[in-house]
Amino acid sequence: MTTSTRAALLVCPASGKGRAARVAGTVAARLRTAVDHLDLHVASSAEGTAEAARRAVADGVDVLVVLGGDGGAHLAVQACAGTSTALAVVPAGTGNDLATALGTTSADDVVDALRAGSRRSLDLGRVRGGPWFATVLCAGFDSAVNERANAMRWPAGPRRYDLAILAELAALRAEHLVVETEDGVVELDALLVAVGNTTSYGGGIPVCPGASTSDGLFDLTVVGAAPRRTLLRMLPTLRTGRHVDHPEVRTFRARSVRLSGPSWVAYADGERLREVPLDVECVPGALTAVCGPLSGAG
Protein backbone atom coordinates (compact mmCIF):
# COMPACT_ATOMS: atom_id res chain seq x y z
CA MET A 1 0.00 0.00 0.00
CA THR A 2 1.33 3.41 -0.91
CA THR A 3 2.38 5.84 1.78
CA SER A 4 0.11 8.37 0.05
CA THR A 5 -3.02 6.86 1.52
CA ARG A 6 -5.49 9.67 0.99
CA ALA A 7 -6.17 10.97 -2.50
CA ALA A 8 -8.73 13.00 -4.42
CA LEU A 9 -9.66 12.43 -8.05
CA LEU A 10 -10.65 15.61 -9.85
CA VAL A 11 -12.56 14.83 -13.06
CA CYS A 12 -12.78 17.43 -15.82
CA PRO A 13 -15.62 15.78 -17.78
CA ALA A 14 -15.37 17.93 -20.90
CA SER A 15 -11.69 17.10 -21.47
CA GLY A 16 -10.90 15.18 -24.62
CA LYS A 17 -14.40 15.81 -26.00
CA GLY A 18 -15.94 13.91 -23.11
CA ARG A 19 -13.30 11.20 -22.81
CA ALA A 20 -12.59 12.08 -19.17
CA ALA A 21 -16.23 11.58 -18.24
CA ARG A 22 -16.37 8.24 -20.06
CA VAL A 23 -13.35 6.76 -18.29
CA ALA A 24 -13.83 8.35 -14.85
CA GLY A 25 -15.37 5.27 -13.25
CA THR A 26 -12.63 2.99 -14.52
CA VAL A 27 -9.89 5.38 -13.45
CA ALA A 28 -11.40 5.76 -9.97
CA ALA A 29 -11.55 1.98 -9.57
CA ARG A 30 -7.90 1.64 -10.59
CA LEU A 31 -6.78 4.38 -8.22
CA ARG A 32 -8.60 2.77 -5.29
CA THR A 33 -6.25 -0.21 -5.61
CA ALA A 34 -3.30 2.06 -4.81
CA VAL A 35 -4.62 4.32 -2.03
CA ASP A 36 -6.48 3.86 1.23
CA HIS A 37 -9.13 6.49 0.56
CA LEU A 38 -10.26 8.30 -2.59
CA ASP A 39 -12.54 11.34 -2.74
CA LEU A 40 -14.20 12.04 -6.10
CA HIS A 41 -14.78 15.56 -7.41
CA VAL A 42 -16.46 16.31 -10.73
CA ALA A 43 -16.35 19.89 -12.03
CA SER A 44 -18.23 21.13 -15.07
CA SER A 45 -16.43 24.45 -15.47
CA ALA A 46 -12.99 25.99 -15.04
CA GLU A 47 -14.21 27.83 -11.96
CA GLY A 48 -15.57 24.61 -10.51
CA THR A 49 -12.35 22.78 -11.24
CA ALA A 50 -10.26 25.46 -9.54
CA GLU A 51 -12.54 25.48 -6.49
CA ALA A 52 -12.59 21.68 -6.20
CA ALA A 53 -8.79 21.61 -6.39
CA ARG A 54 -8.46 24.26 -3.69
CA ARG A 55 -10.98 22.44 -1.49
CA ALA A 56 -9.18 19.10 -1.82
CA VAL A 57 -5.79 20.62 -0.97
CA ALA A 58 -7.26 22.56 1.97
CA ASP A 59 -8.75 19.30 3.17
CA GLY A 60 -5.26 17.86 3.40
CA VAL A 61 -5.24 15.12 0.76
CA ASP A 62 -1.86 13.53 0.11
CA VAL A 63 -2.36 13.39 -3.65
CA LEU A 64 -4.60 15.31 -6.02
CA VAL A 65 -5.13 13.31 -9.21
CA VAL A 66 -6.44 15.24 -12.20
CA LEU A 67 -8.28 13.35 -14.92
CA GLY A 68 -8.22 15.81 -17.78
CA GLY A 69 -5.96 17.80 -20.05
CA ASP A 70 -3.43 20.57 -19.60
CA GLY A 71 -6.17 23.07 -18.72
CA GLY A 72 -7.38 21.04 -15.75
CA ALA A 73 -3.81 20.29 -14.71
CA HIS A 74 -3.00 24.01 -14.86
CA LEU A 75 -5.84 24.76 -12.45
CA ALA A 76 -4.70 21.99 -10.10
CA VAL A 77 -1.15 23.37 -10.14
CA GLN A 78 -2.50 26.64 -8.70
CA ALA A 79 -3.87 24.71 -5.71
CA CYS A 80 -0.92 22.34 -5.18
CA ALA A 81 1.97 24.78 -5.64
CA GLY A 82 3.81 25.44 -2.40
CA THR A 83 1.85 22.79 -0.46
CA SER A 84 2.53 19.23 0.68
CA THR A 85 -0.16 17.84 -1.66
CA ALA A 86 1.36 16.00 -4.59
CA LEU A 87 -0.12 16.40 -8.08
CA ALA A 88 -0.75 13.47 -10.40
CA VAL A 89 -2.19 13.70 -13.92
CA VAL A 90 -4.12 11.02 -15.80
CA PRO A 91 -4.16 12.40 -19.34
CA ALA A 92 -7.55 12.77 -21.00
CA GLY A 93 -7.21 16.01 -22.94
CA THR A 94 -5.93 17.25 -26.28
CA GLY A 95 -2.28 18.08 -25.67
CA ASN A 96 -1.44 16.37 -22.34
CA ASP A 97 1.99 17.96 -22.22
CA LEU A 98 2.27 18.03 -18.43
CA ALA A 99 1.29 14.36 -18.12
CA THR A 100 3.93 13.52 -20.72
CA ALA A 101 6.55 15.48 -18.78
CA LEU A 102 5.57 13.62 -15.62
CA GLY A 103 5.83 10.26 -17.39
CA THR A 104 2.21 9.35 -16.64
CA THR A 105 0.65 8.60 -20.00
CA SER A 106 -2.14 6.42 -18.57
CA ALA A 107 -4.04 5.64 -15.38
CA ASP A 108 -1.86 2.55 -14.96
CA ASP A 109 1.27 4.74 -14.92
CA VAL A 110 -0.23 6.81 -12.10
CA VAL A 111 -1.28 3.71 -10.17
CA ASP A 112 2.19 2.20 -10.49
CA ALA A 113 3.81 5.45 -9.38
CA LEU A 114 1.47 5.74 -6.39
CA ARG A 115 2.28 2.19 -5.31
CA ALA A 116 5.99 2.89 -5.65
CA GLY A 117 5.71 6.19 -3.78
CA SER A 118 7.40 7.88 -6.73
CA ARG A 119 7.39 11.63 -6.15
CA ARG A 120 9.65 14.44 -7.26
CA SER A 121 9.99 18.11 -6.47
CA LEU A 122 9.55 20.18 -9.62
CA ASP A 123 10.29 23.78 -10.43
CA LEU A 124 7.38 25.96 -11.49
CA GLY A 125 7.12 29.24 -13.33
CA ARG A 126 5.20 32.09 -11.76
CA VAL A 127 3.86 35.15 -13.52
CA ARG A 128 4.10 38.28 -11.40
CA GLY A 129 0.53 39.21 -10.50
CA GLY A 130 -0.69 36.04 -12.21
CA PRO A 131 -0.69 32.27 -12.07
CA TRP A 132 1.83 29.50 -11.71
CA PHE A 133 2.68 27.47 -14.81
CA ALA A 134 4.23 24.05 -15.13
CA THR A 135 5.14 23.67 -18.80
CA VAL A 136 5.73 26.51 -21.29
CA LEU A 137 4.77 30.17 -21.45
CA CYS A 138 4.68 31.49 -25.00
CA ALA A 139 3.90 34.69 -26.84
CA GLY A 140 3.89 35.75 -30.48
CA PHE A 141 3.32 33.37 -33.35
CA ASP A 142 2.88 30.38 -31.08
CA SER A 143 0.32 32.08 -28.85
CA ALA A 144 -1.60 33.12 -31.97
CA VAL A 145 -1.53 29.44 -32.94
CA ASN A 146 -2.91 28.60 -29.50
CA GLU A 147 -5.73 31.11 -29.96
CA ARG A 148 -6.64 29.56 -33.29
CA ALA A 149 -6.22 25.94 -32.15
CA ASN A 150 -8.41 26.47 -29.10
CA ALA A 151 -11.17 27.78 -31.36
CA MET A 152 -10.98 24.76 -33.71
CA ARG A 153 -13.30 21.81 -33.26
CA TRP A 154 -11.38 19.51 -35.60
CA PRO A 155 -9.05 17.66 -35.68
CA ALA A 156 -8.12 16.40 -32.21
CA GLY A 157 -4.58 16.06 -30.90
CA PRO A 158 -1.36 17.46 -32.35
CA ARG A 159 -2.76 17.79 -35.88
CA ARG A 160 -4.96 20.64 -34.64
CA TYR A 161 -1.84 22.61 -33.83
CA ASP A 162 -0.23 21.73 -37.15
CA LEU A 163 -3.19 23.17 -39.05
CA ALA A 164 -3.32 26.23 -36.81
CA ILE A 165 0.38 26.84 -37.51
CA LEU A 166 -0.21 26.83 -41.25
CA ALA A 167 -3.20 29.15 -40.93
CA GLU A 168 -1.31 31.68 -38.82
CA LEU A 169 1.57 31.86 -41.29
CA ALA A 170 -0.65 33.99 -43.51
CA ALA A 171 -0.75 36.78 -40.88
CA LEU A 172 2.88 36.47 -39.85
CA ARG A 173 4.94 39.58 -39.04
CA ALA A 174 7.86 40.23 -36.74
CA GLU A 175 7.68 42.69 -33.83
CA HIS A 176 10.35 44.31 -31.70
CA LEU A 177 10.83 42.19 -28.57
CA VAL A 178 12.73 43.10 -25.41
CA VAL A 179 13.92 40.19 -23.25
CA GLU A 180 15.33 41.18 -19.86
CA THR A 181 17.00 38.54 -17.65
CA GLU A 182 19.41 38.62 -14.72
CA ASP A 183 22.21 38.48 -17.31
CA GLY A 184 21.15 41.55 -19.27
CA VAL A 185 18.83 42.84 -21.99
CA VAL A 186 18.37 41.46 -25.50
CA GLU A 187 16.39 43.38 -28.10
CA LEU A 188 15.51 41.95 -31.48
CA ASP A 189 12.77 41.70 -34.09
CA ALA A 190 11.11 38.40 -33.30
CA LEU A 191 8.25 36.17 -34.30
CA LEU A 192 7.85 34.26 -31.03
CA VAL A 193 9.28 33.64 -27.61
CA ALA A 194 8.83 30.53 -25.48
CA VAL A 195 9.77 30.33 -21.79
CA GLY A 196 10.11 26.66 -20.95
CA ASN A 197 9.95 25.00 -17.56
CA THR A 198 9.42 21.72 -19.42
CA THR A 199 10.42 20.95 -22.97
CA SER A 200 7.12 20.82 -24.84
CA TYR A 201 3.79 22.42 -25.61
CA GLY A 202 1.08 22.08 -28.24
CA GLY A 203 0.74 18.32 -27.91
CA GLY A 204 4.40 17.36 -27.85
CA ILE A 205 6.29 20.12 -29.71
CA PRO A 206 9.71 20.35 -27.97
CA VAL A 207 10.07 24.11 -28.34
CA CYS A 208 12.59 24.24 -25.46
CA PRO A 209 14.25 20.83 -25.91
CA GLY A 210 16.86 21.34 -23.20
CA ALA A 211 14.50 22.46 -20.44
CA SER A 212 14.63 20.77 -17.04
CA THR A 213 12.26 21.08 -14.09
CA SER A 214 15.03 20.56 -11.55
CA ASP A 215 17.67 23.15 -12.45
CA GLY A 216 16.00 26.33 -11.15
CA LEU A 217 16.16 27.89 -14.62
CA PHE A 218 13.91 28.55 -17.57
CA ASP A 219 15.00 27.69 -21.09
CA LEU A 220 14.06 30.47 -23.53
CA THR A 221 13.65 30.00 -27.24
CA VAL A 222 13.30 33.11 -29.41
CA VAL A 223 12.68 32.92 -33.15
CA GLY A 224 13.91 36.06 -34.86
CA ALA A 225 12.49 37.74 -37.94
CA ALA A 226 12.46 35.34 -40.87
CA PRO A 227 10.49 35.09 -44.11
CA ARG A 228 7.63 32.63 -44.40
CA ARG A 229 9.59 30.31 -46.66
CA THR A 230 12.30 30.02 -44.01
CA LEU A 231 9.72 29.21 -41.34
CA LEU A 232 8.11 26.61 -43.56
CA ARG A 233 11.47 24.88 -43.86
CA MET A 234 11.93 25.16 -40.09
CA LEU A 235 8.52 23.74 -39.13
CA PRO A 236 9.41 20.05 -39.59
CA THR A 237 12.37 20.50 -37.23
CA LEU A 238 10.02 21.64 -34.42
CA ARG A 239 8.92 18.06 -33.87
CA THR A 240 12.51 16.95 -33.30
CA GLY A 241 13.85 19.95 -31.39
CA ARG A 242 16.39 20.67 -34.12
CA HIS A 243 14.95 24.15 -34.71
CA VAL A 244 17.30 25.45 -31.99
CA ASP A 245 20.20 24.91 -34.40
CA HIS A 246 18.71 27.34 -36.94
CA PRO A 247 20.57 30.67 -37.26
CA GLU A 248 17.34 32.64 -36.71
CA VAL A 249 16.75 30.92 -33.36
CA ARG A 250 18.32 32.15 -30.12
CA THR A 251 18.26 30.28 -26.82
CA PHE A 252 18.90 31.50 -23.27
CA ARG A 253 18.67 30.24 -19.71
CA ALA A 254 17.44 32.46 -16.93
CA ARG A 255 15.94 32.46 -13.44
CA SER A 256 13.68 35.40 -14.20
CA VAL A 257 12.46 37.02 -17.39
CA ARG A 258 10.66 40.21 -18.36
CA LEU A 259 9.07 40.28 -21.81
CA SER A 260 8.01 43.59 -23.32
CA GLY A 261 7.57 45.38 -26.61
CA PRO A 262 4.99 43.67 -28.82
CA SER A 263 1.23 43.61 -28.38
CA TRP A 264 1.34 39.81 -28.06
CA VAL A 265 -0.97 37.70 -25.94
CA ALA A 266 0.86 35.29 -23.64
CA TYR A 267 -0.26 31.72 -23.01
CA ALA A 268 0.99 29.37 -20.30
CA ASP A 269 0.16 25.66 -20.01
CA GLY A 270 -2.02 26.26 -23.07
CA GLU A 271 -4.16 28.76 -21.14
CA ARG A 272 -4.64 32.36 -22.18
CA LEU A 273 -3.07 34.83 -19.76
CA ARG A 274 -2.80 38.45 -20.90
CA GLU A 275 -0.83 40.73 -23.17
CA VAL A 276 2.83 41.44 -22.58
CA PRO A 277 4.63 43.08 -20.83
CA LEU A 278 4.92 40.51 -18.10
CA ASP A 279 7.47 39.21 -15.63
CA VAL A 280 8.03 35.53 -14.85
CA GLU A 281 10.18 33.79 -12.28
CA CYS A 282 11.34 30.19 -11.95
CA VAL A 283 10.58 28.94 -8.42
CA PRO A 284 12.69 25.86 -7.56
CA GLY A 285 10.91 22.87 -6.04
CA ALA A 286 7.54 24.61 -5.90
CA LEU A 287 5.52 21.49 -6.79
CA THR A 288 5.56 17.90 -5.61
CA ALA A 289 4.45 15.58 -8.39
CA VAL A 290 3.75 11.89 -8.85
CA CYS A 291 6.05 10.83 -11.68
CA GLY A 292 6.29 7.73 -13.83
CA PRO A 293 9.51 5.94 -14.78
CA LEU A 294 9.73 7.75 -18.14
CA SER A 295 9.35 11.20 -16.60
CA GLY A 296 11.04 14.00 -18.47
CA ALA A 297 10.79 16.10 -15.32
CA GLY A 298 14.39 15.59 -14.44
Protein Blocks (a to p, Z undefined) as FASTA:
>chain_A
ZZblbccddddfkggghmmmmmmmmmmmmmmmmcfbdcddddfbfklmmmmmmmmmmnop
abdcddddfklmmmmmmmmgopabdcddddfbfnommmmmnopabfklmmmmmmnopacd
ddddddehiacdfkbccehjklmmmmmmmmpcbdehjklmmmmmmmmmmmgccddddddd
fkbccddddfbdcddfblbeehipafblmbcfklopacddddddddfklmmmmmmmmmno
pmmmpmkbccdddfbdcdehiacdcdeehiafbdcdddddddehkbccdddfklcbZZ
